[in-house]
């Protein structure tokens, strides 16, 4: 009986342990792959942000007199002086 009990233990324990080891390895690979993709996205976002900032500087240089611009409200039709004769 002792031999049967140990063989049953090994026939159930070895596949369970193998499944756990292989599963943890697979999960670690998947998580690291996701982190690498996230890192690539972050790099591309920073590069894109840098390009957008450069483009903004070029556009702002092209707009002459933009600093002296005043935002004035548009008169509404009810406040207009009526010039009907």
Backbone as JSON Lines, residues from 0, in Angstrom:
{"i":0,"aa":"X","n":[0.8,-1.19,0.0],"ca":[0.0,0.0,0.0],"c":[0.84,1.26,0.0]}
{"i":1,"aa":"X","n":[1.98,1.23,0.64],"ca":[2.83,2.4,0.71],"c":[3.32,2.8,-0.67]}
{"i":2,"aa":"X","n":[3.61,1.8,-1.5],"ca":[4.09,2.1,-2.84],"c":[3.0,2.73,-3.69]}
{"i":3,"aa":"X","n":[1.79,2.26,-3.54],"ca":[0.68,2.81,-4.3],"c":[0.4,4.26,-3.9]}
{"i":4,"aa":"X","n":[0.5,4.57,-2.65],"ca":[0.23,5.92,-2.19],"c":[1.27,6.9,-2.73]}
{"i":5,"aa":"X","n":[2.53,6.5,-2.76],"ca":[3.55,7.4,-3.28],"c":[3.45,7.54,-4.79]}
{"i":6,"aa":"X","n":[3.1,6.48,-5.5],"ca":[2.97,6.59,-6.95],"c":[1.78,7.47,-7.32]}
{"i":7,"aa":"X","n":[0.71,7.42,-6.54],"ca":[-0.43,8.3,-6.77],"c":[-0.07,9.75,-6.51]}
{"i":8,"aa":"X","n":[0.74,9.95,-5.48],"ca":[1.19,11.31,-5.16],"c":[2.0,11.88,-6.31]}
{"i":9,"aa":"X","n":[2.94,11.11,-6.82],"ca":[3.79,11.59,-7.91],"c":[3.0,11.77,-9.2]}
{"i":10,"aa":"X","n":[2.04,10.91,-9.45],"ca":[1.27,11.02,-10.7],"c":[0.37,12.25,-10.68]}
{"i":11,"aa":"X","n":[0.06,12.77,-9.5],"ca":[-0.76,13.98,-9.41],"c":[0.08,15.23,-9.13]}
{"i":12,"aa":"X","n":[1.15,15.07,-8.38],"ca":[1.94,16.22,-7.97],"c":[2.82,16.74,-9.1]}
{"i":13,"aa":"X","n":[3.43,15.86,-9.85],"ca":[4.35,16.29,-10.92],"c":[3.62,17.09,-12.0]}
{"i":14,"aa":"X","n":[2.47,16.63,-12.51],"ca":[1.77,17.47,-13.5],"c":[1.3,18.81,-12.92]}
{"i":15,"aa":"X","n":[0.89,18.8,-11.65],"ca":[0.44,20.04,-11.02],"c":[1.59,21.02,-10.89]}
{"i":16,"aa":"X","n":[2.74,20.55,-10.42],"ca":[3.9,21.42,-10.29],"c":[4.38,21.92,-11.65]}
{"i":17,"aa":"X","n":[4.37,21.02,-12.65],"ca":[4.79,21.42,-13.99],"c":[3.85,22.5,-14.55]}
{"i":18,"aa":"X","n":[2.55,22.32,-14.32],"ca":[1.59,23.31,-14.77],"c":[1.83,24.66,-14.1]}
{"i":19,"aa":"X","n":[2.11,24.64,-12.8],"ca":[2.37,25.89,-12.07],"c":[3.63,26.57,-12.58]}
{"i":20,"aa":"X","n":[4.69,25.81,-12.79],"ca":[5.96,26.39,-13.25],"c":[5.81,26.96,-14.66]}
{"i":21,"aa":"X","n":[5.22,26.18,-15.55],"ca":[5.05,26.64,-16.93],"c":[4.09,27.83,-16.98]}
{"i":22,"aa":"X","n":[3.04,27.8,-16.18],"ca":[2.09,28.9,-16.14],"c":[2.73,30.18,-15.64]}
{"i":23,"aa":"X","n":[3.52,30.1,-14.59],"ca":[4.16,31.32,-14.06],"c":[5.18,31.86,-15.06]}
{"i":24,"aa":"X","n":[5.9,30.98,-15.74],"ca":[6.85,31.43,-16.76],"c":[6.1,32.12,-17.91]}
{"i":25,"aa":"X","n":[5.01,31.53,-18.35],"ca":[4.22,32.12,-19.44],"c":[3.65,33.47,-19.05]}
{"i":26,"aa":"X","n":[3.13,33.57,-17.83],"ca":[2.59,34.85,-17.37],"c":[3.67,35.92,-17.27]}
{"i":27,"aa":"X","n":[4.85,35.55,-16.8],"ca":[5.93,36.53,-16.7],"c":[6.34,37.02,-18.09]}
{"i":28,"aa":"X","n":[6.36,36.14,-19.07],"ca":[6.68,36.54,-20.45],"c":[5.62,37.48,-21.01]}
{"i":29,"aa":"X","n":[4.36,37.17,-20.73],"ca":[3.28,38.02,-21.24],"c":[3.32,39.41,-20.59]}
{"i":30,"aa":"X","n":[3.58,39.47,-19.3],"ca":[3.63,40.75,-18.61],"c":[4.81,41.57,-19.12]}
{"i":31,"aa":"X","n":[5.97,40.96,-19.28],"ca":[7.14,41.68,-19.79],"c":[6.91,42.17,-21.21]}
{"i":32,"aa":"X","n":[6.22,41.37,-22.02],"ca":[5.91,41.78,-23.39],"c":[5.0,42.98,-23.38]}
{"i":33,"aa":"X","n":[4.01,43.0,-22.49],"ca":[3.11,44.15,-22.38],"c":[3.84,45.39,-21.94]}
{"i":34,"aa":"X","n":[4.79,45.24,-21.04],"ca":[5.57,46.4,-20.58],"c":[6.45,46.94,-21.69]}
{"i":35,"aa":"X","n":[7.0,46.05,-22.52],"ca":[7.83,46.51,-23.64],"c":[6.99,47.3,-24.64]}
{"i":36,"aa":"X","n":[5.79,46.82,-24.92],"ca":[4.9,47.52,-25.85],"c":[4.53,48.87,-25.27]}
{"i":37,"aa":"X","n":[4.24,48.92,-23.98],"ca":[3.88,50.19,-23.33],"c":[5.06,51.16,-23.4]}
{"i":38,"aa":"X","n":[6.29,50.65,-23.22],"ca":[7.47,51.5,-23.32],"c":[7.64,52.08,-24.71]}
{"i":39,"aa":"X","n":[7.36,51.27,-25.73],"ca":[7.47,51.77,-27.11],"c":[6.43,52.84,-27.37]}
{"i":40,"aa":"X","n":[5.22,52.65,-26.84],"ca":[4.18,53.66,-27.01],"c":[4.58,54.97,-26.34]}
{"i":41,"aa":"X","n":[5.15,54.88,-25.17],"ca":[5.56,56.07,-24.44],"c":[6.65,56.81,-25.2]}
{"i":42,"aa":"X","n":[7.6,56.09,-25.75],"ca":[8.66,56.73,-26.53],"c":[8.07,57.43,-27.75]}
{"i":43,"aa":"X","n":[7.15,56.76,-28.44],"ca":[6.59,57.37,-29.63],"c":[5.75,58.59,-29.27]}
{"i":44,"aa":"X","n":[5.09,58.56,-28.11],"ca":[4.32,59.73,-27.69],"c":[5.23,60.91,-27.39]}
{"i":45,"aa":"X","n":[6.36,60.65,-26.73],"ca":[7.26,61.75,-26.42],"c":[7.88,62.32,-27.7]}
{"i":46,"aa":"X","n":[8.21,61.44,-28.65],"ca":[8.74,61.93,-29.92],"c":[7.7,62.75,-30.64]}
{"i":47,"aa":"X","n":[6.46,62.29,-30.64],"ca":[5.38,63.02,-31.3],"c":[5.15,64.36,-30.6]}
{"i":48,"aa":"X","n":[5.19,64.36,-29.27],"ca":[5.0,65.6,-28.52],"c":[6.11,66.6,-28.88]}
{"i":49,"aa":"X","n":[7.33,66.11,-29.0],"ca":[8.45,66.97,-29.36],"c":[8.24,67.56,-30.75]}
{"i":50,"aa":"X","n":[7.79,66.74,-31.7],"ca":[7.54,67.23,-33.06],"c":[6.42,68.26,-33.06]}
{"i":51,"aa":"X","n":[5.38,68.03,-32.26],"ca":[4.28,69.0,-32.2],"c":[4.74,70.32,-31.61]}
{"i":52,"aa":"X","n":[5.59,70.27,-30.6],"ca":[6.11,71.5,-30.01],"c":[6.96,72.28,-31.01]}
{"i":53,"aa":"X","n":[7.77,71.55,-31.79],"ca":[8.57,72.23,-32.82],"c":[7.67,72.88,-33.86]}
{"i":54,"aa":"X","n":[6.62,72.17,-34.27],"ca":[5.69,72.71,-35.26],"c":[4.97,73.94,-34.7]}
{"i":55,"aa":"X","n":[4.62,73.91,-33.43],"ca":[3.97,75.06,-32.81],"c":[4.89,76.27,-32.82]}
{"i":56,"aa":"X","n":[6.16,76.07,-32.54],"ca":[7.11,77.19,-32.57],"c":[7.2,77.79,-33.97]}
{"i":57,"aa":"X","n":[7.22,76.94,-35.0],"ca":[7.29,77.43,-36.38],"c":[6.04,78.23,-36.71]}
{"i":58,"aa":"X","n":[4.87,77.73,-36.33],"ca":[3.62,78.43,-36.63],"c":[3.55,79.75,-35.88]}
{"i":59,"aa":"X","n":[3.98,79.76,-34.64],"ca":[3.96,81.0,-33.85],"c":[4.9,82.05,-34.43]}
{"i":60,"aa":"X","n":[6.03,81.62,-35.0],"ca":[6.95,82.56,-35.65],"c":[6.33,83.15,-36.91]}
{"i":61,"aa":"X","n":[5.5,82.34,-37.6],"ca":[4.86,82.8,-38.82],"c":[3.75,83.8,-38.55]}
{"i":62,"aa":"X","n":[3.17,83.78,-37.37],"ca":[2.09,84.69,-37.04],"c":[2.68,85.99,-36.5]}
{"i":63,"aa":"X","n":[2.77,86.99,-37.37],"ca":[3.31,88.28,-36.96],"c":[2.23,89.08,-36.26]}
{"i":64,"aa":"X","n":[2.56,89.75,-35.2],"ca":[1.61,90.59,-34.5],"c":[0.63,89.84,-33.63]}
{"i":65,"aa":"X","n":[0.87,88.6,-33.41],"ca":[-0.05,87.81,-32.6],"c":[-0.01,88.24,-31.14]}
{"i":66,"aa":"X","n":[1.12,88.75,-30.69],"ca":[1.25,89.17,-29.3],"c":[0.41,90.42,-29.0]}
{"i":67,"aa":"X","n":[0.2,91.26,-30.0],"ca":[-0.54,92.49,-29.77],"c":[-2.04,92.32,-30.03]}
{"i":68,"aa":"X","n":[-2.5,91.13,-30.2],"ca":[-3.91,90.86,-30.47],"c":[-4.75,91.12,-29.23]}
{"i":69,"aa":"X","n":[-5.88,91.8,-29.41],"ca":[-6.81,92.04,-28.31],"c":[-8.12,91.35,-28.62]}
{"i":70,"aa":"X","n":[-8.63,90.64,-27.66],"ca":[-9.9,89.97,-27.83],"c":[-11.01,90.94,-27.43]}
{"i":71,"aa":"X","n":[-11.78,91.37,-28.41],"ca":[-12.86,92.33,-28.15],"c":[-14.19,91.62,-28.36]}
{"i":72,"aa":"X","n":[-15.15,91.9,-27.5],"ca":[-16.46,91.26,-27.67],"c":[-17.19,91.82,-28.89]}
{"i":73,"aa":"X","n":[-17.94,90.97,-29.54],"ca":[-18.73,91.37,-30.69],"c":[-20.04,91.94,-30.16]}
{"i":74,"aa":"X","n":[-20.46,93.12,-30.63],"ca":[-21.71,93.68,-30.12],"c":[-22.9,92.82,-30.55]}
{"i":75,"aa":"X","n":[-23.81,92.63,-29.63],"ca":[-25.0,91.84,-29.94],"c":[-25.99,92.69,-30.72]}
{"i":76,"aa":"X","n":[-26.9,92.09,-31.45],"ca":[-27.85,92.85,-32.26],"c":[-28.77,93.74,-31.41]}
{"i":77,"aa":"X","n":[-29.04,93.38,-30.18],"ca":[-29.94,94.18,-29.37],"c":[-29.29,95.48,-28.89]}
{"i":78,"aa":"X","n":[-27.97,95.55,-28.84],"ca":[-27.28,96.77,-28.4],"c":[-26.9,97.67,-29.56]}
{"i":79,"aa":"X","n":[-27.18,97.26,-30.77],"ca":[-26.85,98.08,-31.93],"c":[-27.74,99.33,-31.96]}
{"i":80,"aa":"X","n":[-27.16,100.41,-32.4],"ca":[-27.94,101.63,-32.56],"c":[-28.74,101.5,-33.85]}
{"i":81,"aa":"X","n":[-29.97,101.75,-33.73],"ca":[-30.83,101.66,-34.91],"c":[-30.79,103.0,-35.63]}
{"i":82,"aa":"X","n":[-30.48,102.94,-36.89],"ca":[-30.41,104.16,-37.7],"c":[-31.51,104.14,-38.75]}
{"i":83,"aa":"X","n":[-32.71,103.98,-38.35],"ca":[-33.8,103.98,-39.31],"c":[-34.45,105.36,-39.37]}
{"i":84,"aa":"X","n":[-34.56,105.88,-40.57],"ca":[-35.13,107.23,-40.73],"c":[-36.45,107.16,-41.41]}
